[in-house]
Amino acid sequence: MALKITKSTDPIKVDRLNMVIYSPPGLGKTSLAFTAEAPLLLDFDAGSHRAARRKDAVRVSDWSDVASINAEDLSPYKTVIMDTAGRALDALTVDIIRANPKHGRGGALTLQGYGELKARFIAFLKLLNSFGKDVVLIAHMDEQRNGDDVIERLDVQGGSKNEIYKAADAMGRLSMVNGKLLLRFSPSDAAFGKNPGQLEPLTVPHFSSPEFEGFLGSVIQRTKDRLNELSEEQQAAVEEQKWFKDTLPNVSDAEGINSLIGRASGGGVACKALLAARAKEIGLIFDKAKGEYVEGQKEAA
């Protein structure tokens, strides 16, 4: 079977997203998650009843409650929320030890058990993704100290914490700053984050305001739009570079080179470098005073 290569000029359409939202308790993670588009909450934390503007939820007491989830179950929904990822892993841990007691010792997983936990959790995420749903993973924040510095991490057990980091397309943290609830995706020295949408810190509206409804859905859509925009920009840039590579060998004088200066500037650094290299090949130098290429062996004053 031939290797399926996605070329640099091929756009990669982003139509679903995995997003992690974490914070200390009590800041409204679940309420925020319910503002995603057509959400279904998998309530491992038994806290959905406390959420503002509560939507549909599955109260999960055992992993078997969600193990057989299928596309038909999720057909009315566009976003699946796991609340919390840590409690979901706890439920999965119990299921693993129950199925194979050798994977546990004293109620904790063995090394093999952790491998099973990681594999099954990632398989479950991929299953949800295969249904074409956005997935929001809610997590509590764990504060760790490094001297006087407080480091923010996800409160999630074992090696699966790293799998969540890797599976997340975007990762944001809720925090209260000067009386305002902020959602920030950019990483910092003290906190993890992923910000592919290049979003500025976002002020989360109060749950009683009309702007709160649909808030997270708009954040997810903005992130998708930005990723797709970058893909289109990359495609255009590569095509422009190809045009210069095909065209420049046929340009042999200063007039031809100078006619392309404006287009090269619009094409970015790579296109300007291609133009400069061709100018040098045919014996031209750039005259800074004139702002164009001229005949000569050394740079004009």
C-alpha positions in Angstrom: 0.0 0.0 0.0 1.4 3.4 -1.0 2.2 5.9 1.7 -0.5 8.5 2.0 1.4 11.8 2.1 -0.3 15.1 2.9 1.6 17.7 0.9 2.5 21.1 2.3 0.2 22.6 -0.3 -2.8 20.5 0.8 -5.1 22.3 3.4 -5.9 20.2 6.5 -9.5 20.9 7.4 -10.0 21.1 11.2 -13.7 20.2 11.9 -13.4 18.8 15.4 -11.3 19.8 18.4 -10.2 18.4 21.8 -10.0 21.1 24.4 -8.9 20.9 28.0 -10.3 23.4 30.6 -8.8 23.3 34.1 -9.0 25.5 37.2 -9.2 25.4 41.0 -12.6 24.2 42.3 -15.5 26.6 42.4 -14.8 28.8 39.4 -17.5 27.4 37.2 -15.8 24.9 34.9 -18.9 22.8 34.4 -21.1 25.8 33.8 -18.7 27.1 31.3 -18.5 23.7 29.6 -22.3 23.7 29.2 -21.9 26.8 26.9 -20.3 24.7 24.2 -22.4 23.9 21.1 -25.1 21.3 21.7 -23.3 19.7 24.7 -23.7 16.4 26.5 -21.9 16.1 29.8 -20.5 12.8 31.0 -20.8 13.5 34.7 -18.1 11.5 36.5 -17.8 14.0 39.2 -21.5 14.0 40.3 -21.6 17.8 40.1 -23.8 18.6 37.2 -26.6 19.6 39.4 -24.6 22.6 40.7 -24.0 24.0 37.2 -25.6 27.2 36.0 -27.8 26.7 32.9 -27.5 23.0 33.0 -27.9 21.0 29.8 -28.2 17.2 29.2 -26.0 15.0 31.2 -25.2 11.3 31.9 -24.7 10.6 35.6 -21.8 8.1 35.5 -21.3 5.9 38.6 -19.4 3.2 36.8 -17.3 3.0 33.6 -19.8 0.6 32.1 -22.3 3.5 32.0 -20.3 5.0 29.1 -18.3 2.0 27.7 -20.9 1.2 25.1 -21.5 4.8 23.9 -22.2 4.9 20.2 -22.9 7.3 17.3 -26.6 7.0 17.7 -26.5 8.0 21.4 -24.5 11.1 20.4 -26.4 12.1 17.3 -28.3 15.0 18.9 -25.1 16.5 20.3 -22.0 18.3 18.9 -19.8 18.5 22.0 -19.1 15.7 24.5 -17.8 16.9 27.9 -15.9 14.7 30.3 -16.3 16.1 33.8 -13.8 15.5 35.2 -11.0 13.8 33.4 -9.5 12.8 36.7 -12.7 11.1 37.9 -13.1 9.4 34.6 -9.7 7.8 35.0 -10.6 6.8 38.5 -13.7 5.0 37.2 -11.7 3.4 34.4 -9.1 2.2 37.0 -11.8 0.4 39.0 -13.0 -1.3 35.7 -9.5 -2.4 34.8 -8.8 -4.0 38.2 -12.2 -5.6 38.3 -11.6 -7.2 34.8 -8.0 -8.2 35.6 -7.0 -8.2 39.3 -3.4 -8.7 38.3 -3.4 -5.1 37.0 -3.9 -3.8 40.5 -2.3 -4.1 43.9 -4.0 -2.7 47.1 -6.5 -0.8 44.9 -3.7 0.9 42.9 -2.7 0.1 39.4 0.5 -1.8 38.6 2.8 -0.7 35.9 1.0 -3.0 33.4 -2.3 -1.6 34.8 -1.2 2.0 34.0 -0.4 0.9 30.5 -3.9 -0.5 30.2 -5.4 2.7 31.6 -3.5 4.9 29.2 -4.4 2.7 26.2 -8.1 2.5 27.0 -8.5 6.2 27.8 -6.9 7.3 24.6 -9.0 4.7 22.7 -12.1 6.2 24.3 -11.1 9.7 23.2 -10.5 8.5 19.7 -13.9 6.8 19.7 -15.6 10.1 20.5 -13.5 11.9 17.9 -14.5 9.3 15.3 -18.2 10.4 15.8 -17.1 13.8 14.7 -17.7 15.5 18.1 -15.7 18.2 19.8 -14.5 16.9 23.1 -14.0 19.1 26.2 -12.0 17.6 29.1 -12.6 19.3 32.4 -9.9 19.0 35.1 -9.2 20.3 38.5 -6.0 22.2 39.1 -3.2 20.8 41.2 -0.8 23.4 42.7 2.8 22.3 43.1 5.5 24.4 44.8 9.0 25.0 43.5 10.5 27.2 46.2 8.4 30.3 46.4 6.8 29.7 42.9 3.4 28.0 42.5 3.3 25.7 39.5 -0.2 24.9 38.0 -0.8 21.3 36.8 -3.7 19.1 36.0 -5.0 17.0 38.9 -5.0 13.8 37.0 -3.4 10.5 38.0 -0.5 8.7 36.5 0.9 8.6 33.0 -2.5 9.5 31.5 -1.9 13.1 32.5 0.7 13.3 29.7 -1.7 11.6 27.3 -4.2 14.3 28.0 -1.6 17.0 27.3 -0.8 15.3 24.0 -4.4 14.7 23.0 -5.4 18.3 23.6 -5.6 20.6 20.6 -6.2 23.5 22.9 -5.7 23.9 26.7 -7.0 26.7 28.8 -7.2 27.6 32.5 -9.8 29.5 34.4 -8.6 32.0 37.0 -9.9 34.9 38.9 -7.9 38.1 38.3 -8.9 41.4 39.8 -12.5 40.2 40.3 -12.8 39.0 36.6 -13.0 35.4 35.5 -10.4 34.9 32.7 -10.0 32.0 30.3 -6.3 31.9 29.2 -4.9 29.5 26.6 -1.3 30.7 26.3 1.2 28.8 28.5 3.3 30.6 31.1 6.3 29.8 33.3 3.9 28.6 36.0 1.1 27.0 33.9 0.4 24.7 31.0 -1.5 25.9 28.0 -2.0 25.4 24.3 -3.2 28.3 22.2 -3.4 27.3 18.5 -6.1 29.9 18.0 -3.8 32.6 19.2 -6.6 33.9 21.5 -6.0 36.7 23.9 -7.1 36.2 27.5 -10.9 36.1 27.4 -13.2 37.6 30.1 -15.9 35.0 30.8 -19.3 36.7 31.1 -21.3 36.2 34.3 -23.6 33.2 34.0 -26.7 35.4 34.2 -25.8 37.5 31.2 -27.0 36.7 27.7 -23.3 36.7 26.5 -22.6 33.6 28.7 -24.9 31.4 26.6 -22.8 29.8 23.8 -19.5 31.4 25.1 -17.4 28.2 24.9 -18.9 27.2 21.6 -17.7 30.5 20.1 -14.2 30.0 21.6 -14.0 26.5 20.1 -15.2 27.8 16.7 -12.7 30.7 16.7 -9.9 28.2 17.4 -11.0 26.0 14.5 -11.4 29.0 12.2 -7.8 30.2 13.0 -6.4 26.7 12.4 -8.1 26.5 9.1 -7.0 30.0 8.2 -3.4 29.1 8.9 -3.8 26.1 6.7 -5.1 28.2 3.9 -2.3 30.8 4.4 0.3 28.1 4.3 -1.1 26.7 1.1 -1.1 30.1 -0.5 2.5 30.8 0.7 3.8 27.5 -0.7 2.0 28.1 -4.1 3.6 31.6 -4.3 7.0 30.2 -3.6 6.5 27.6 -6.3 5.5 30.4 -8.8 8.8 32.3 -8.1 10.8 29.1 -8.4 9.2 28.4 -11.8 9.3 32.0 -13.1 12.7 33.3 -11.9 14.9 31.1 -14.2 13.3 32.9 -17.1 14.1 36.4 -15.8 17.5 37.6 -17.0 17.7 41.3 -16.5 17.2 44.1 -14.0 13.9 45.2 -15.5 12.4 41.8 -15.0 13.8 41.4 -11.5 12.6 44.9 -10.4 9.1 44.2 -11.8 8.8 41.4 -9.2 10.0 43.3 -6.1 6.5 44.2 -5.0 5.1 40.7 -5.4 8.1 39.2 -3.6 7.6 41.5 -0.7 4.0 40.4 -0.5 5.1 36.7 -0.6 7.2 37.0 2.5 10.8 36.2 3.4 11.1 33.1 1.3 10.0 34.8 -1.9 12.3 37.8 -1.3 15.2 35.4 -0.7 14.4 33.6 -4.0 14.4 37.0 -5.8 17.6 38.1 -4.3 19.3 34.9 -5.1 18.3 35.1 -8.8 19.4 38.7 -8.9 22.8 37.7 -7.7 23.1 34.9 -10.2 22.6 37.4 -13.1 25.1 39.9 -11.7 22.7 42.4 -10.1 23.1 44.3 -6.8 20.5 46.1 -4.8 20.7 49.9 -4.9 19.3 51.1 -1.5 18.9 54.7 -2.7 16.9 53.7 -5.7 15.1 50.8 -4.0 15.8 48.5 -7.0 18.4 46.1 -8.5 21.1 47.5 -10.8 24.0 46.2 -12.8 27.2 46.0 -10.7 29.7 43.9 -8.8 29.4 45.6 -5.4 26.6 47.2 -3.5 25.9 50.8 -4.6 26.3 53.6 -2.1 
